[in-house]
Amino acid sequence: MTWVTGGRDAATFRRLDDKVKHLRHCIVYPDDWDACAKVLPPERHGIGKAHTVSIARDNSNTRHPLGRMTRRTKVVSQKECMVNASIKRWLALTPPN
């Protein structure tokens, strides 16, 4: 599993694409995300929600135990390094399905 943190822009998506560029035969389904169209060739860019159900489920299952992704309090750090550390910790402690 891989991820990047940042805004919903082409620069952030380009960083993500660089991490998975070895997966040449995969199609990306970004729900018509404009940044994706700027980076990916049309044959790797699928638009629509038909194939995003499992992706949305995985995102939900990831965000649920990581409450820091949704709330802004003094108790929870929103710093990028802490968000990345939380994701790494969650992945290490969660058995793959």
Beta strands, then each sheet from edge to edge (+ up, - down):
end
